């Protein structure tokens, strides 16, 4: 978890940014709804931390990329998984 602030309407709110991962068995069930126009999958090594507006979100991604890379290097997973 990463501490952050969110200024809105003249008030600065303290927030905590989190990221979760999961395994999905059937990607065909993913349906954009509400305020989401679409989705796409980007290989982790192609994610650019500069694409994220908040510094704490960039830190989450940087930590995840490092952890993910180290995890897969230390296991039997082959190339193409990260």
Secondary structure, DSSP 8 states (H G I E B T S, - for coil): -EEEEEEETTEEEEEEE-------S-GGG----TT--------GGG--GGG-SSHHHHHHHHHHHHHHHHHHHTSS--TT--
